[in-house]
Amino acid sequence: MSPRPRASLDGVSPARTSGPTPKKGTQRHRETGGRRTTHRAALVQRYTAPIPRSKKVSPPWFGYLLGGLSLVGVLLIVLNYLGVLPGGVSGWYLISGIVFLGSAFIGATFWR
């Protein structure tokens, strides 16, 4: 008489399970939360030294430069609108005012 195959707990015989059988010493487990990924930042742990305090400070004249660029840009736009500038109302005054304001804005992103 041959031995009967043992039934698993869920009622399916071990011969009818799908997929390859695991190698000896490994465990199969079922993921229940969907796709599981590991972030690269969690794997690589490098030390990044802080920036020295002396490199974080902008020169004192930089704030005045930003203010001057902004003021010139606004004056060019407003005076062009009023028609006070030589040559009357011109698109070039408007473009130059926007360039001055844009350069002040970009410079402000580098200010520490």
C-alpha positions in Angstrom: 0.0 0.0 0.0 1.4 3.4 -1.0 1.3 6.4 1.4 -1.4 9.0 0.8 -0.2 12.6 -0.1 -0.7 15.0 2.7 -3.1 17.9 2.2 -2.1 21.4 2.9 -4.0 23.7 5.2 -5.9 25.5 2.4 -7.2 22.2 1.0 -5.1 22.1 -2.2 -2.8 19.2 -2.5 0.9 20.1 -2.8 1.1 18.5 -6.3 -1.4 21.0 -7.7 0.4 24.3 -6.6 1.5 26.6 -9.3 4.9 27.9 -10.0 8.3 26.5 -9.4 9.1 25.0 -6.0 11.6 26.9 -3.9 15.1 25.6 -3.4 15.9 24.1 -0.1 16.7 26.7 2.6 14.6 29.5 1.0 11.2 30.6 2.0 8.4 31.6 -0.3 6.2 34.5 0.9 3.4 36.3 -0.7 3.5 40.1 -1.1 0.2 41.6 -0.1 0.8 45.3 -0.7 1.4 45.5 -4.5 4.8 46.2 -6.0 7.6 46.7 -3.5 10.6 48.8 -4.5 13.6 49.9 -2.6 14.9 53.4 -3.1 18.4 53.9 -4.2 18.9 56.6 -1.5 18.2 54.0 1.1 20.8 51.7 -0.3 23.6 54.2 -0.7 24.4 56.0 2.5 27.2 58.5 1.8 28.2 61.4 4.0 27.9 64.8 2.4 30.0 67.4 4.2 28.1 70.7 5.0 29.1 73.8 3.0 31.5 76.0 5.0 29.9 79.1 6.5 32.3 81.3 4.6 30.9 80.2 1.2 27.3 80.6 2.2 27.4 84.4 2.6 27.0 86.7 -0.5 29.0 89.9 -0.7 27.4 93.0 0.8 27.1 94.8 -2.6 25.0 91.9 -4.1 21.8 93.1 -2.4 22.2 96.6 -3.7 22.9 95.3 -7.2 19.6 93.3 -7.1 17.7 96.3 -5.9 19.2 98.6 -8.5 18.4 96.1 -11.3 14.8 95.8 -10.1 14.4 99.6 -9.8 15.8 100.3 -13.3 13.6 97.6 -14.8 10.4 99.0 -13.2 11.4 102.6 -14.1 11.9 101.6 -17.8 8.5 99.9 -17.9 6.6 102.7 -16.2 8.3 105.5 -18.1 7.8 103.7 -21.4 4.1 103.4 -20.5 3.9 107.1 -19.7 5.7 108.0 -23.0 8.4 110.1 -21.2 11.5 108.3 -22.6 13.2 109.6 -25.8 11.8 108.1 -29.0 8.2 107.7 -27.6 6.6 104.4 -26.7 8.8 101.6 -27.9 8.9 97.8 -27.4 12.6 97.9 -26.9 12.2 99.8 -23.6 9.7 97.3 -22.5 11.9 94.3 -23.4 14.9 95.9 -21.7 12.9 96.6 -18.5 11.8 92.9 -18.5 15.4 91.8 -19.0 16.5 94.0 -16.0 13.7 92.6 -13.8 14.5 89.0 -14.9 18.2 89.3 -14.2 17.4 90.7 -10.7 15.0 87.7 -10.1 17.6 85.2 -11.3 20.3 86.9 -9.2 18.0 86.7 -6.2 17.9 82.9 -6.4 21.7 82.9 -5.8 21.7 85.3 -2.9 22.6 83.8 0.5 
